[in-house]
Amino acid sequence: MDSITTDRLILRAFRDKDAYRVQELAGNKRISDMATNIPYPYSNDLALKWIGTHNELYKTGKGYIFAITISSTNELVGAISITDIKNHTAMLGYWIGFEYWNQGYCTEACKALISFAKNNLNLTTINAEHIISNISSGKVLRKCGFRQIDKNEQKIKYTLPLPPKA
């Protein structure tokens, strides 16, 4: 899987040796409280098992999961993914370590992954969702062009129609 480069970030495949850093970042209660699918506590074994699922998703074309790293330091700060790919539709998901919040990394990574999806995945729609209390995630999605399509007591759902490939 190729990496994706932005002004400040490199989105790259996860490696087994990233498991400790994933556990350290995703294991923060603030992250699990804001995410729809990150349990607390989050163990190294769970991180390693999660990383172990990525290659099969990539090989089957069902998902692309990238480590978000800062290009100047190679520091892993979060994760971003396009998964559940079927019928030209996919789901966008991401999380970022607490100490990296409000620095624009999620927006930058999302825009880069959306561009990757437009150019490489033949998608017509990308969907996303966040829990109600995660207001910052909604801001990221709106900055990236998503529009809200549904809201219930737990989640807000968004969609981003993609123009046909020229």
C-alpha positions as CSV (number, residue, x, y, z in Angstrom):
1,M,0.0,0.0,0.0
2,D,1.4,3.4,-1.0
3,S,1.7,6.2,1.4
4,I,-0.1,9.6,1.1
5,T,1.8,12.8,1.7
6,T,0.4,16.2,2.7
7,D,2.1,19.4,3.8
8,R,2.6,18.1,7.4
9,L,1.6,14.5,7.4
10,I,2.4,11.1,5.9
11,L,-0.4,8.5,5.9
12,R,1.2,5.1,5.8
13,A,0.4,1.5,6.5
14,F,0.6,0.4,10.1
15,R,3.4,-1.9,11.2
16,D,3.3,-4.5,14.0
17,K,5.9,-2.3,15.8
18,D,3.2,0.5,16.0
19,A,1.1,-1.5,18.4
20,Y,2.5,0.0,21.5
21,R,2.0,3.6,20.2
22,V,-1.5,2.7,19.1
23,Q,-2.3,1.4,22.6
24,E,-0.7,4.4,24.1
25,L,-2.8,6.9,22.1
26,A,-6.1,4.9,21.6
27,G,-5.9,3.7,25.2
28,N,-6.5,7.2,26.5
29,K,-10.1,7.2,27.9
30,R,-10.7,10.5,26.1
31,I,-10.3,8.8,22.8
32,S,-12.6,5.8,23.6
33,D,-15.2,8.3,24.9
34,M,-15.2,10.1,21.6
35,A,-15.0,7.1,19.3
36,T,-17.7,4.7,18.2
37,N,-15.5,1.5,18.1
38,I,-12.5,1.9,20.4
39,P,-12.9,0.0,23.7
40,Y,-11.5,1.1,27.0
41,P,-9.1,-0.2,28.3
42,Y,-7.2,-0.8,25.0
43,S,-4.4,-3.4,25.3
44,N,-1.3,-3.9,23.3
45,D,-2.7,-7.3,22.2
46,L,-5.8,-5.6,20.9
47,A,-3.7,-3.0,19.0
48,L,-1.6,-5.8,17.4
49,K,-4.7,-7.8,16.5
50,W,-6.3,-4.7,14.9
51,I,-3.1,-4.0,12.9
52,G,-3.2,-7.6,11.8
53,T,-6.5,-7.1,10.1
54,H,-5.4,-4.4,7.8
55,N,-3.5,-6.4,5.1
56,E,-6.5,-8.6,4.4
57,L,-8.8,-5.5,4.0
58,Y,-6.3,-4.0,1.6
59,K,-5.8,-7.2,-0.4
60,T,-9.5,-7.8,-0.8
61,G,-10.2,-4.1,-1.6
62,K,-12.6,-3.8,1.3
63,G,-10.6,-1.2,3.3
64,Y,-7.6,1.0,3.6
65,I,-6.3,1.9,7.0
66,F,-3.5,4.4,7.4
67,A,-1.3,5.5,10.3
68,I,-1.3,9.3,10.6
69,T,2.3,10.4,11.1
70,I,3.9,13.8,11.3
71,S,6.3,14.1,8.4
72,S,8.9,16.1,10.2
73,T,9.3,13.6,13.1
74,N,7.7,10.4,11.8
75,E,5.7,10.4,15.0
76,L,2.5,8.3,14.9
77,V,-0.4,10.5,16.1
78,G,-3.6,8.7,14.9
79,A,-5.4,6.6,12.3
80,I,-7.6,7.2,9.4
81,S,-9.5,4.7,7.2
82,I,-11.8,4.0,4.3
83,T,-13.6,0.8,5.1
84,D,-16.8,-1.2,4.4
85,I,-16.2,-0.6,0.6
86,K,-19.0,-2.1,-1.4
87,N,-21.3,-0.9,-4.2
88,H,-19.1,2.2,-4.8
89,T,-19.7,3.3,-1.2
90,A,-17.4,3.4,1.8
91,M,-17.2,4.5,5.4
92,L,-14.6,7.1,6.6
93,G,-13.3,6.8,10.1
94,Y,-10.5,8.4,12.1
95,W,-9.1,9.1,15.6
96,I,-6.2,11.3,16.7
97,G,-4.3,11.2,20.0
98,F,-5.6,13.6,22.6
99,E,-2.4,15.7,22.7
100,Y,-2.8,16.4,18.9
101,W,-6.4,17.6,19.0
102,N,-7.2,21.0,17.6
103,Q,-4.1,21.2,15.4
104,G,-5.8,20.5,12.0
105,Y,-4.3,17.0,11.6
106,C,-7.7,15.2,11.2
107,T,-8.9,17.7,8.6
108,E,-5.6,17.5,6.7
109,A,-5.6,13.7,6.8
110,C,-9.3,13.5,5.8
111,K,-8.9,15.7,2.8
112,A,-5.9,13.6,1.7
113,L,-7.8,10.4,2.1
114,I,-10.8,11.7,0.3
115,S,-8.6,12.7,-2.6
116,F,-7.0,9.3,-2.6
117,A,-10.5,7.7,-2.7
118,K,-11.6,9.9,-5.6
119,N,-8.6,9.1,-7.6
120,N,-8.1,5.4,-6.8
121,L,-11.2,3.7,-5.5
122,N,-14.0,4.3,-7.9
123,L,-16.3,5.4,-5.1
124,T,-19.5,7.4,-5.6
125,T,-20.2,8.1,-1.9
126,I,-18.2,8.3,1.4
127,N,-20.2,8.1,4.6
128,A,-19.1,9.0,8.1
129,E,-20.6,9.3,11.6
130,H,-19.6,10.5,15.1
131,I,-21.1,10.3,18.5
132,I,-23.3,13.3,19.5
133,S,-20.8,14.7,22.0
134,N,-17.9,14.7,19.5
135,I,-18.5,18.1,18.1
136,S,-15.0,18.5,16.8
137,S,-15.4,15.5,14.6
138,G,-18.5,17.1,13.0
139,K,-16.5,20.2,12.3
140,V,-13.8,18.1,10.6
141,L,-16.4,16.4,8.4
142,R,-18.1,19.6,7.4
143,K,-14.7,21.2,6.5
144,C,-14.1,18.3,4.2
145,G,-17.4,18.7,2.4
146,F,-19.7,16.2,4.2
147,R,-23.3,17.0,4.9
148,Q,-25.4,15.8,7.7
149,I,-28.0,13.2,6.7
150,D,-29.3,11.8,10.0
151,K,-29.2,12.3,13.8
152,N,-30.4,10.1,16.6
153,E,-29.7,10.1,20.4
154,Q,-26.2,8.6,19.9
155,K,-24.8,9.5,16.5
156,I,-24.8,12.0,13.7
157,K,-24.4,10.6,10.2
158,Y,-22.9,12.3,7.2
159,T,-22.4,11.7,3.5
160,L,-20.1,13.0,0.8
161,P,-21.1,12.3,-2.8
162,L,-18.1,12.1,-5.1
163,P,-18.1,13.4,-8.6
164,P,-17.7,10.7,-11.3
165,K,-14.1,10.1,-12.3
166,A,-13.2,12.1,-15.5
